[in-house]
Amino acid sequence: MSSTPVTGPEAEAGSDLRAIGRRRWVGEVVSALPAQEVALLAVGSGGLVVGLVLAALGQPSLASWSWIVATAPILGGLVLEIARSLPRGKIGLDILAAISMTAGLFLGEPLAANVVALMYAGGQLLERYAEGHARREMSALLGRVAKTAMRYVEDGALSETPIETLRPGDRLLVRHGEVVPVDGRVFKGSASLDESALTGEALPIKRSKGAEVMSGSTLVGTPFDLEVLKPAAASTYAGIVRLVEAAQQSKAPMSRLADRYALGFLVLSLGLAALAWWVSGEAHRALAVLVIATPCPLILAVPVAIISGISNAARHGVLVKDGGTMEHLARVQTAVLDKTGTLTYGVARVAHIVTSPGIGEDELLTLAASLDQASGHVVAQALVEEARRRSLHLLPPEAIEEAAGEGISGVVDGKHVLVGAASYVGSRCHSGDPTAFHDGISPNTMTVTVGVDGKVTGIIILADEVRLDAARVLAEMRKSGVGRIILASGDRYDVAYAIGDKLGVDQVLAELQPAVKLEAIAAEKKNAIVMMVGDGVNDAPALAAADVGVAMGARGAAASSEAASVVVMVDRLEPLAHAIRIAKSTRRIALQSIFIGLGLSIGGMVIAAAGFIEPVWGALLQEAIDVAVVVNALRALR
């Protein structure tokens, strides 16, 4: 297979196409709350208020009915949920809430039952809000798949054809900006492709006649003819879609943090209530124990802490999509990071300028960038951006002529300037050798040759540079408890190992296809909780399979944002380190709330078992405990 980095202005901003269809997750998170939970909370709070008003007006019977009516739908929904959970072997603290409500209704304490119902409904609303976006659709990934292709038919005519009807041997025309619909080979011409979403290679790649082309890559140069090698269902991009779907389906849902303490607390509460009833012979004493035992500290405090932590992370530019992910993020032990767009910027930037005697770097860049203002090529944009970063004054170009795939010429400040591939500039200059400037150039670079007034005057070297904050972020991850860091890339071995050595990672995996990267994630998951960080379509299966998938969503592919459970919304790594610290703090605060709440509840249960607390007062005591643990949980906002 023939492939070389594109050095002429054939490839336009292919990286921009990777952002097409990206979902705005922040908008989704702040969308409407779950209607059913809102309705139950309204019924519970409305019934409580109406009952209290009726009781104050001297209508205790009507007040009791108000509390019963308000409790019944919440209790009914809870019983149905328990009935669905028990066959799956899931025993949660919700059982205690159901027992407390039922006992309150049957023992003539509807106010206590209503208070418990209200707290339960509030906790459910918070929890559903925290986890409402846990299920992600694959619409963005599937939307990128081409639906039709321009196929040559009789007499060389073109017909728009559904891709599922394409067969090996068909010949297609792939136009500028289109996604290659099926795997094939270049039949006529040459193809300049942005393959970054598939292989992680940041620079556009030129495929010569006869070279194979993967579906899912984007044509950023002139049109070319493609010979179909595989039907759509068997092509590379379709395989990636299937890998993501399979990885998501194999990911078991995570149980709530509070439920880990459910069985022990449930047995303790029921045992103490039964003991109080047996010793005293008073059912109301058992009810008081159960009301205080109702795990509102767990039902409320854990979702509040998680939502607070998610909000805190969002302020730092990181969207954590559900509460289970927040907890997993706090316990990550192994981090697997992609290279392109994750540890590097994912775009070509000016790394170095080599000039001939008599011309300075800034002068050469000014001439080249001034001319490149007339080009839409991704490399031309990189030169213009670097010139502006250096505050250079760009001049208007004149007499512009651009050779597709080769270079551009024109007049800048009275000088005839050439910018492009070495062959293009060298063939149009009467002096100077472009190869004389290439000594010691790294293989992970591309070069742009510049000629001025018929003389080759230098080269501009571009590379996908390591992020400035990458080393610091990896060090902060280690301080946060991430003991193993792996660089996993689809790029070449020499490039990946050079960056891995520079950053001090524990292992480097290079030239990985999506399926192999998925296998690497599965192997690491056997020994630790694994976080995968990436930004391309090729990362999507691994992101979906990891315990925590983190997508660099500011520039990354829509598919990676869909498959990930964490999205970094800014084009920096540093917010991820903040998010890990926030997750650890959130989990610590949630556990504090659990233990504080359970400790206070157990103390109240003992007092109630001794006969010193009535059921209604027990419910009010439980309210006070709720306030204490929720206030503590809100610390996660900081």
C-alpha positions as CSV (number, residue, x, y, z in Angstrom):
1,M,0.0,0.0,0.0
2,S,1.4,3.4,-1.0
3,S,1.0,6.3,1.4
4,T,2.9,9.5,2.0
5,P,2.0,12.6,4.0
6,V,0.4,15.3,1.8
7,T,2.7,18.3,1.4
8,G,0.9,20.4,-1.2
9,P,-2.3,22.4,-0.8
10,E,-4.5,19.5,-1.9
11,A,-6.0,18.8,1.5
12,E,-8.4,21.3,2.9
13,A,-9.4,21.5,6.6
14,G,-10.3,17.8,6.9
15,S,-10.1,18.0,10.6
16,D,-13.1,20.3,10.5
17,L,-15.2,17.5,9.1
18,R,-14.6,15.4,12.2
19,A,-16.7,17.8,14.2
20,I,-19.8,17.5,11.9
21,G,-22.8,16.2,13.8
22,R,-21.2,16.5,17.3
23,R,-23.9,16.5,19.9
24,R,-24.1,19.4,22.3
25,W,-24.1,17.4,25.5
26,V,-24.5,20.4,27.9
27,G,-27.9,21.2,26.3
28,E,-29.0,17.6,26.9
29,V,-28.0,17.5,30.5
30,V,-30.1,20.6,31.3
31,S,-33.1,19.4,29.4
32,A,-36.5,18.6,31.0
33,L,-36.5,16.5,34.1
34,P,-38.2,13.1,34.1
35,A,-41.9,13.7,33.9
36,Q,-43.0,10.7,36.1
37,E,-40.7,11.6,39.0
38,V,-41.8,15.2,38.8
39,A,-45.4,14.2,39.0
40,L,-44.8,11.9,42.0
41,L,-42.9,14.6,43.8
42,A,-45.8,17.0,43.1
43,V,-48.4,14.5,44.4
44,G,-46.3,13.8,47.6
45,S,-45.6,17.4,48.4
46,G,-49.1,18.6,47.5
47,G,-50.8,15.9,49.6
48,L,-48.6,16.7,52.6
49,V,-49.4,20.5,52.4
50,V,-53.1,19.9,51.9
51,G,-53.2,17.5,54.8
52,L,-51.4,19.9,57.1
53,V,-53.9,22.7,56.2
54,L,-56.9,20.4,56.8
55,A,-55.4,19.2,60.1
56,A,-54.9,22.9,61.2
57,L,-58.6,23.5,60.2
58,G,-59.8,20.8,62.5
59,Q,-60.4,18.1,59.8
60,P,-58.2,15.2,60.9
61,S,-60.1,12.6,58.9
62,L,-59.8,14.6,55.7
63,A,-56.2,15.3,56.5
64,S,-55.5,11.5,56.9
65,W,-57.1,10.8,53.5
66,S,-55.0,13.5,51.9
67,W,-51.8,11.9,53.2
68,I,-53.0,8.4,52.2
69,V,-53.9,9.5,48.6
70,A,-50.5,11.3,48.3
71,T,-48.6,8.2,49.6
72,A,-50.4,5.6,47.5
73,P,-49.1,6.3,44.0
74,I,-45.5,6.6,45.3
75,L,-45.8,3.4,47.2
76,G,-47.4,1.6,44.3
77,G,-44.6,2.7,41.9
78,L,-42.0,1.6,44.5
79,V,-43.6,-1.8,44.9
80,L,-43.5,-2.4,41.2
81,E,-39.9,-1.4,41.0
82,I,-39.0,-3.8,43.8
83,A,-40.9,-6.6,42.1
84,R,-38.9,-6.0,38.9
85,S,-35.6,-5.9,40.8
86,L,-35.9,-8.9,43.1
87,P,-35.9,-11.5,40.2
88,R,-32.5,-10.0,39.1
89,G,-31.1,-10.5,42.6
90,K,-31.0,-6.8,43.3
91,I,-31.8,-5.9,46.9
92,G,-31.9,-2.2,47.6
93,L,-32.7,0.1,50.5
94,D,-35.9,1.0,48.8
95,I,-37.4,-2.0,50.5
96,L,-37.2,-0.2,53.8
97,A,-39.0,2.8,52.4
98,A,-41.8,0.6,51.1
99,I,-42.1,-1.2,54.4
100,S,-42.2,2.1,56.3
101,M,-44.9,3.6,54.1
102,T,-47.0,0.4,54.2
103,A,-46.7,0.1,58.0
104,G,-47.6,3.8,58.4
105,L,-50.7,3.4,56.4
106,F,-51.9,0.2,58.1
107,L,-51.1,1.4,61.6
108,G,-52.9,4.7,61.3
109,E,-49.9,6.9,60.8
110,P,-50.5,8.3,57.3
111,L,-48.6,11.6,58.0
112,A,-45.4,9.6,58.7
113,A,-46.0,7.5,55.6
114,N,-46.5,10.7,53.5
115,V,-43.3,12.2,54.8
116,V,-41.3,9.0,53.9
117,A,-43.0,9.0,50.5
118,L,-42.1,12.6,49.8
119,M,-38.4,12.0,50.7
120,Y,-38.4,8.9,48.5
121,A,-39.9,10.7,45.5
122,G,-37.4,13.5,45.9
123,G,-34.5,11.1,45.9
124,Q,-35.8,9.3,42.9
125,L,-36.1,12.6,41.0
126,L,-32.5,13.6,41.8
127,E,-31.2,10.1,40.9
128,R,-33.1,10.0,37.6
129,Y,-31.7,13.4,36.7
130,A,-28.2,12.3,37.5
131,E,-28.5,9.2,35.4
132,G,-31.0,10.3,32.7
133,H,-28.3,10.5,30.0
134,A,-26.6,7.2,30.7
135,R,-28.0,5.6,27.5
136,R,-26.4,7.2,24.4
137,E,-27.6,6.8,20.9
138,M,-25.4,6.0,18.0
139,S,-27.1,8.6,15.7
140,A,-23.9,10.7,15.2
141,L,-21.8,7.7,14.3
142,L,-24.3,6.3,11.9
143,G,-25.0,9.7,10.4
144,R,-21.4,9.9,9.2
145,V,-21.8,6.7,7.1
146,A,-22.4,7.5,3.5
147,K,-25.8,6.5,2.2
148,T,-25.2,6.7,-1.5
149,A,-22.2,6.7,-3.9
150,M,-21.6,8.0,-7.5
151,R,-21.2,4.8,-9.5
152,Y,-20.0,4.6,-13.1
153,V,-22.5,2.9,-15.4
154,E,-22.6,2.3,-19.1
155,D,-20.8,4.7,-21.4
156,G,-19.0,6.3,-18.4
157,A,-22.1,7.9,-17.1
158,L,-22.6,8.4,-13.3
159,S,-25.5,7.2,-11.3
160,E,-26.2,7.9,-7.6
161,T,-26.5,4.4,-6.1
162,P,-27.3,3.2,-2.5
163,I,-24.1,1.9,-1.0
164,E,-25.8,-1.4,0.1
165,T,-26.1,-2.3,-3.6
166,L,-22.4,-1.8,-4.4
167,R,-20.4,-4.9,-5.2
168,P,-16.6,-5.7,-5.6
169,G,-15.4,-4.5,-9.0
170,D,-17.8,-1.5,-9.2
171,R,-16.1,1.9,-10.0
172,L,-17.0,5.0,-8.1
173,L,-16.3,8.7,-8.3
174,V,-15.4,10.1,-4.8
175,R,-15.8,13.9,-4.7
176,H,-14.0,16.5,-2.6
177,G,-15.3,16.5,1.0
178,E,-17.1,13.2,0.7
179,V,-16.6,10.3,3.1
180,V,-15.3,7.2,1.3
181,P,-18.4,4.9,1.3
182,V,-16.7,1.4,1.1
183,D,-13.3,-0.1,1.2
184,G,-11.5,0.0,-2.2
185,R,-8.4,0.9,-4.1
186,V,-7.5,4.0,-6.1
187,F,-8.4,3.2,-9.7
188,K,-7.6,6.5,-11.4
189,G,-5.7,9.6,-10.1
190,S,-4.5,9.9,-6.6
191,A,-6.4,10.5,-3.3
192,S,-5.5,12.9,-0.6
193,L,-7.4,11.7,2.5
194,D,-8.0,12.7,6.1
195,E,-7.7,9.3,7.9
196,S,-7.3,10.8,11.4
197,A,-10.8,9.5,12.5
198,L,-9.7,6.0,11.6
199,T,-6.0,5.6,12.2
200,G,-5.2,8.6,14.4
201,E,-2.7,10.0,11.8
202,A,-3.1,13.8,12.1
203,L,-1.6,14.7,8.7
204,P,-3.5,14.2,5.4
205,I,-2.3,11.1,3.5
206,K,-1.8,10.8,-0.3
207,R,-2.8,7.4,-1.8
208,S,-1.4,6.7,-5.2
209,K,-3.0,4.6,-8.0
210,G,-3.5,1.0,-6.8
211,A,-3.3,1.9,-3.1
212,E,-6.1,0.7,-0.8
213,V,-8.5,3.2,0.8
214,M,-10.5,2.6,4.0
215,S,-14.1,3.6,4.2
216,G,-14.8,6.3,6.7
217,S,-11.8,8.4,5.5
218,T,-12.6,11.9,4.1
219,L,-11.4,13.1,0.7
220,V,-9.7,16.5,1.2
221,G,-8.2,16.8,-2.2
222,T,-9.3,16.5,-5.8
223,P,-11.8,13.8,-6.9
224,F,-10.6,10.3,-7.8
225,D,-12.0,7.0,-9.0
226,L,-12.4,4.2,-6.5
227,E,-12.6,0.5,-7.3
228,V,-14.8,-1.3,-4.8
229,L,-13.1,-4.1,-2.9
230,K,-15.7,-4.9,-0.2
231,P,-19.4,-4.5,0.1
232,A,-20.6,-1.8,2.5
233,A,-21.5,-4.3,5.3
234,A,-17.9,-5.8,5.3
235,S,-16.1,-2.5,5.1
236,T,-13.9,-0.8,7.8
237,Y,-16.4,1.8,9.0
238,A,-19.3,-0.6,9.3
239,G,-17.0,-2.8,11.4
240,I,-16.3,0.1,13.7
241,V,-20.0,0.7,14.2
242,R,-20.6,-2.9,15.1
243,L,-17.7,-2.9,17.5
244,V,-19.1,0.1,19.4
245,E,-22.6,-1.4,19.6
246,A,-21.3,-4.7,20.9
247,A,-19.1,-3.0,23.4
248,Q,-22.0,-0.9,24.7
249,Q,-24.3,-4.0,25.0
250,S,-21.7,-5.9,27.0
251,K,-21.3,-3.2,29.5
252,A,-23.2,-4.2,32.6
253,P,-25.1,-1.4,34.4
254,M,-23.5,-0.2,37.6
255,S,-25.4,-0.6,40.9
256,R,-25.9,2.5,43.0
257,L,-23.3,3.3,45.6
258,A,-25.9,3.3,48.4
259,D,-27.2,-0.1,47.6
260,R,-23.8,-1.7,48.6
261,Y,-24.9,-1.1,52.2
262,A,-28.4,-2.2,51.7
263,L,-28.6,-5.8,52.9
264,G,-26.8,-5.2,56.2
265,F,-28.8,-2.1,57.1
266,L,-32.0,-3.8,56.0
267,V,-31.4,-6.7,58.3
268,L,-30.4,-4.5,61.2
269,S,-33.5,-2.2,60.8
270,L,-36.0,-5.1,60.5
271,G,-34.3,-6.9,63.4
272,L,-34.4,-3.9,65.7
273,A,-38.0,-3.1,64.8
274,A,-39.1,-6.7,65.4
275,L,-37.2,-6.7,68.7
276,A,-38.9,-3.5,69.8
277,W,-42.3,-4.9,68.9
278,W,-41.6,-8.2,70.7
279,V,-40.3,-6.6,73.9
280,S,-42.9,-3.9,74.1
281,G,-45.8,-5.5,72.4
282,E,-46.4,-2.1,70.6
283,A,-46.6,-2.1,66.9
284,H,-46.2,1.7,66.8
285,R,-42.8,1.4,68.4
286,A,-41.7,-0.8,65.5
287,L,-43.1,1.7,63.1
288,A,-41.1,4.5,64.7
289,V,-38.0,2.4,64.2
290,L,-38.8,1.8,60.6
291,V,-39.6,5.4,59.9
292,I,-36.3,6.5,61.3
293,A,-34.6,3.6,59.5
294,T,-35.9,4.8,56.1
295,P,-32.7,5.4,54.3
296,C,-33.4,8.9,53.1
297,P,-29.8,9.9,53.8
298,L,-28.8,7.4,51.2
299,I,-31.7,8.0,48.9
300,L,-31.0,11.7,48.9
301,A,-27.4,12.4,49.8
302,V,-25.7,10.2,47.2
303,P,-27.6,11.6,44.2
304,V,-27.1,15.2,45.6
305,A,-23.3,14.6,46.0
306,I,-23.1,13.1,42.5
307,I,-25.1,15.8,40.8
308,S,-23.0,18.4,42.7
309,G,-19.8,16.7,41.5
310,I,-21.1,16.5,37.9
311,S,-21.9,20.3,38.0
312,N,-18.5,21.0,39.4
313,A,-16.8,19.0,36.7
314,A,-18.9,20.8,34.0
315,R,-17.6,24.2,35.3
316,H,-14.1,22.9,34.5
317,G,-15.1,21.9,31.0
318,V,-15.8,18.2,31.6
319,L,-19.2,16.6,31.1
320,V,-19.7,13.4,33.1
321,K,-22.8,11.8,31.7
322,D,-24.0,9.7,34.7
323,G,-23.4,9.0,38.4
324,G,-21.9,5.6,37.9
325,T,-19.2,7.1,35.7
326,M,-18.5,9.7,38.4
327,E,-17.8,6.9,40.9
328,H,-15.7,4.8,38.4
329,L,-13.7,7.9,37.5
330,A,-12.8,8.3,41.2
331,R,-11.4,4.8,41.3
332,V,-9.5,4.7,38.0
333,Q,-6.2,2.8,38.3
334,T,-5.1,2.4,34.6
335,A,-5.3,5.2,31.9
336,V,-5.1,4.3,28.2
337,L,-4.6,7.4,26.1
338,D,-4.7,7.8,22.3
339,K,-2.0,9.9,20.7
340,T,-3.4,12.1,18.0
341,G,-5.8,14.7,19.3
342,T,-5.4,13.5,22.8
343,L,-1.7,13.7,23.9
344,T,-1.0,15.8,20.7
345,Y,-3.1,18.7,19.3
346,G,-4.3,16.6,16.3
347,V,-3.5,19.3,13.8
348,A,-0.3,20.2,11.8
349,R,1.5,23.1,13.4
350,V,4.7,24.9,12.5
351,A,7.5,23.3,14.4
352,H,10.6,24.7,12.8
353,I,11.8,26.8,10.0
354,V,15.1,26.3,8.1
355,T,16.3,29.1,5.8
356,S,19.2,29.8,3.5
357,P,21.7,32.5,4.4
358,G,20.4,36.0,3.9
359,I,16.8,35.5,4.9
360,G,15.4,35.2,8.4
361,E,12.7,32.9,9.7
362,D,10.1,35.6,10.1
363,E,10.7,37.0,6.7
364,L,10.4,33.6,5.0
365,L,7.2,32.9,7.0
366,T,5.7,36.3,6.2
367,L,6.2,35.7,2.4
368,A,4.8,32.1,2.5
369,A,1.9,33.0,4.8
370,S,1.0,36.1,2.8
371,L,0.7,33.9,-0.3
372,D,-1.1,31.1,1.5
373,Q,-3.9,33.5,2.4
374,A,-5.2,32.8,-1.0
375,S,-5.4,29.0,-0.3
376,G,-7.9,27.0,1.6
377,H,-5.4,24.2,2.2
378,V,-5.1,22.9,5.8
379,V,-1.3,23.4,5.7
380,A,-1.7,26.9,4.3
381,Q,-4.0,27.7,7.2
382,A,-1.3,26.5,9.6
383,L,1.2,28.8,8.1
384,V,-1.2,31.8,8.3
385,E,-2.0,30.9,11.9
386,E,1.7,30.7,12.9
387,A,2.4,34.1,11.2
388,R,-0.5,35.7,13.2
389,R,0.7,34.0,16.4
390,R,4.1,35.7,15.8
391,S,2.3,39.0,15.1
392,L,3.8,39.2,11.6
393,H,2.2,41.7,9.1
394,L,0.8,39.8,6.2
395,L,0.7,41.4,2.8
396,P,-1.9,40.9,0.0
397,P,-0.8,38.4,-2.7
398,E,-1.1,39.1,-6.4
399,A,-1.0,37.1,-9.7
400,I,-1.9,33.9,-7.8
401,E,-1.8,30.5,-9.6
402,E,-2.5,27.3,-7.7
403,A,-1.6,23.8,-9.0
404,A,-4.0,21.3,-7.3
405,G,-2.0,18.9,-5.1
406,E,1.3,20.6,-5.7
407,G,1.6,24.2,-4.7
408,I,0.8,27.8,-5.2
409,S,2.7,30.8,-6.7
410,G,2.2,34.5,-6.7
411,V,3.7,37.9,-6.1
412,V,4.1,39.3,-2.6
413,D,5.6,42.7,-2.0
414,G,7.1,42.6,-5.5
415,K,8.7,39.2,-5.0
416,H,7.7,36.1,-6.9
417,V,7.0,33.5,-4.2
418,L,6.5,29.7,-4.5
419,V,5.1,27.6,-1.7
420,G,4.4,23.8,-1.9
421,A,5.9,20.4,-2.4
422,A,9.7,20.1,-2.9
423,S,9.2,18.9,-6.5
424,Y,6.8,21.8,-7.3
425,V,9.1,24.5,-6.0
426,G,12.4,22.9,-7.1
427,S,11.2,22.5,-10.7
428,R,10.3,26.2,-10.9
429,C,13.5,27.6,-9.3
430,H,16.8,28.0,-11.2
431,S,19.0,27.7,-8.0
432,G,18.9,25.9,-4.7
433,D,18.3,22.3,-3.8
434,P,15.2,21.6,-1.6
435,T,16.8,18.4,-0.2
436,A,19.7,20.4,1.2
437,F,17.4,21.6,4.0
438,H,16.1,18.1,5.1
439,D,19.0,16.8,7.2
440,G,17.9,15.6,10.6
441,I,14.1,16.0,10.0
442,S,12.0,13.7,12.1
443,P,9.8,11.2,10.3
444,N,6.7,12.5,12.2
445,T,6.8,15.8,10.2
446,M,5.8,17.2,6.9
447,T,7.6,20.0,5.0
448,V,6.6,22.9,2.9
449,T,9.3,24.3,0.5
450,V,9.5,28.0,-0.2
451,G,11.1,29.7,-3.2
452,V,11.7,33.4,-3.7
453,D,12.5,35.0,-7.0
454,G,13.7,31.7,-8.5
455,K,15.7,30.5,-5.6
456,V,14.9,27.8,-3.1
457,T,15.2,29.8,0.2
458,G,14.0,27.3,2.9
459,I,11.5,24.9,4.2
460,I,8.8,25.1,6.9
461,I,8.5,22.0,9.0
462,L,5.1,21.1,10.4
463,A,4.3,18.4,13.0
464,D,1.5,17.3,15.3
465,E,3.1,18.5,18.5
466,V,2.6,17.1,22.0
467,R,0.2,19.2,24.1
468,L,2.0,21.6,26.4
469,D,-0.1,20.4,29.4
470,A,0.3,16.6,28.6
471,A,3.3,15.9,30.9
472,R,1.8,17.9,33.8
473,V,-1.6,16.2,33.4
474,L,-0.1,12.7,33.4
475,A,1.9,13.6,36.6
476,E,-1.3,14.8,38.2
477,M,-3.1,11.6,37.2
478,R,-0.4,9.6,39.0
479,K,-0.8,11.8,42.1
480,S,-4.6,11.0,42.0
481,G,-4.0,7.3,42.1
482,V,-3.6,6.3,38.4
483,G,-0.8,3.8,38.7
484,R,-0.4,2.7,35.1
485,I,-0.5,4.9,32.0
486,I,-0.5,3.4,28.5
487,L,-0.2,5.2,25.1
488,A,-2.3,3.3,22.5
489,S,-2.1,4.7,19.0
490,G,-2.9,3.8,15.4
491,D,0.2,5.7,14.4
492,R,3.6,4.3,13.5
493,Y,5.8,2.6,16.1
494,D,8.7,5.2,15.8
495,V,6.3,8.1,16.3
496,A,4.4,6.6,19.2
497,Y,7.5,5.4,21.0
498,A,9.1,8.8,20.7
499,I,6.1,10.5,22.3
500,G,5.7,7.8,24.9
501,D,9.3,8.1,25.9
502,K,9.1,11.9,26.1
503,L,6.0,11.7,28.4
504,G,7.2,8.8,30.5
505,V,4.3,6.4,30.0
506,D,4.5,2.9,31.3
507,Q,3.7,1.1,28.0
508,V,3.4,2.1,24.3
509,L,1.1,0.2,21.9
510,A,1.3,1.4,18.3
511,E,-0.2,0.7,14.8
512,L,-3.4,-0.5,16.5
513,Q,-6.5,-1.2,14.6
514,P,-9.8,-0.6,16.4
515,A,-10.4,-4.3,17.2
516,V,-6.8,-4.6,18.6
517,K,-7.3,-1.5,20.7
518,L,-10.5,-3.0,22.1
519,E,-8.6,-6.2,23.0
520,A,-6.0,-4.1,24.9
521,I,-8.8,-2.5,26.9
522,A,-10.3,-5.9,27.7
523,A,-6.9,-7.2,28.9
524,E,-6.3,-4.2,31.2
525,K,-9.8,-4.4,32.7
526,K,-9.0,-7.9,34.1
527,N,-6.6,-6.2,36.6
528,A,-7.9,-2.7,37.2
529,I,-10.5,-0.1,36.6
530,V,-9.6,1.4,33.2
531,M,-10.1,4.8,31.7
532,M,-9.7,5.3,27.9
533,V,-9.1,8.7,26.5
534,G,-9.4,9.4,22.7
535,D,-11.0,11.6,20.1
536,G,-11.4,9.7,16.8
537,V,-13.9,7.3,15.3
538,N,-11.2,4.6,15.7
539,D,-11.3,5.2,19.5
540,A,-15.1,4.8,19.8
541,P,-15.1,1.0,20.4
542,A,-12.5,1.3,23.1
543,L,-14.2,4.2,24.7
544,A,-17.4,2.3,24.9
545,A,-15.7,-0.8,26.4
546,A,-13.6,0.9,29.0
547,D,-14.9,1.4,32.6
548,V,-14.6,5.1,31.9
549,G,-14.5,6.4,28.3
550,V,-13.2,10.0,27.9
551,A,-13.7,11.8,24.6
552,M,-11.8,14.9,23.6
553,G,-15.1,16.4,22.4
554,A,-14.0,19.9,21.5
555,R,-12.5,18.7,18.3
556,G,-13.0,15.0,18.3
557,A,-15.3,12.9,16.2
558,A,-19.0,12.7,17.0
559,A,-18.7,8.9,17.4
560,S,-16.2,9.2,20.2
561,S,-18.4,11.7,22.1
562,E,-21.4,9.3,21.6
563,A,-19.5,6.3,22.9
564,A,-17.8,8.0,25.8
565,S,-19.2,8.4,29.3
566,V,-17.1,11.6,29.9
567,V,-16.6,14.4,27.3
568,V,-13.8,17.0,27.7
569,M,-15.6,20.0,26.2
570,V,-12.5,22.2,25.7
571,D,-9.4,21.4,23.7
572,R,-7.1,20.8,26.6
573,L,-6.2,17.8,28.8
574,E,-5.9,19.7,32.0
575,P,-9.7,19.7,32.8
576,L,-9.5,15.9,32.8
577,A,-7.1,16.0,35.8
578,H,-9.5,18.4,37.5
579,A,-12.4,16.0,36.8
580,I,-10.5,13.0,38.4
581,R,-9.9,15.1,41.5
582,I,-13.5,16.2,41.6
583,A,-14.7,12.6,41.2
584,K,-12.5,11.4,44.1
585,S,-13.8,14.3,46.3
586,T,-17.4,13.6,45.3
587,R,-17.1,9.9,46.2
588,R,-15.5,10.7,49.5
589,I,-18.3,13.2,50.4
590,A,-20.9,10.7,49.3
591,L,-19.4,8.1,51.6
592,Q,-19.2,10.6,54.4
593,S,-22.9,11.3,53.9
594,I,-23.8,7.6,54.0
595,F,-21.9,6.9,57.2
596,I,-23.1,10.1,58.9
597,G,-26.7,9.5,57.9
598,L,-26.6,5.8,58.8
599,G,-24.9,6.6,62.1
600,L,-27.5,9.2,63.1
601,S,-30.4,6.9,61.9
602,I,-29.1,3.9,63.9
603,G,-28.9,6.2,67.0
604,G,-32.5,7.4,66.4
605,M,-33.7,3.8,65.9
606,V,-32.3,2.7,69.2
607,I,-34.0,5.6,71.0
608,A,-37.3,4.8,69.1
609,A,-37.0,1.1,70.0
610,A,-36.8,2.2,73.7
611,G,-40.2,4.0,73.2
612,F,-39.0,7.6,73.4
613,I,-39.9,8.6,69.9
614,E,-43.4,8.5,68.2
615,P,-43.6,7.6,64.5
616,V,-44.4,11.2,63.3
617,W,-41.6,12.6,65.5
618,G,-39.4,9.9,64.0
619,A,-40.3,11.1,60.6
620,L,-39.4,14.7,61.6
621,L,-36.1,13.4,63.1
622,Q,-35.4,11.7,59.9
623,E,-36.0,15.0,58.1
624,A,-33.4,16.7,60.3
625,I,-30.9,13.9,59.5
626,D,-31.8,14.4,55.8
627,V,-30.9,18.1,56.0
628,A,-27.6,17.3,57.7
629,V,-26.5,14.8,55.1
630,V,-27.7,16.8,52.1
631,V,-25.9,19.9,53.3
632,N,-22.8,17.8,53.6
633,A,-23.4,16.3,50.1
634,L,-23.6,19.8,48.6
635,R,-19.9,20.3,49.5
636,A,-19.2,18.4,46.3
637,L,-20.2,21.6,44.5
638,R,-16.9,23.1,45.7
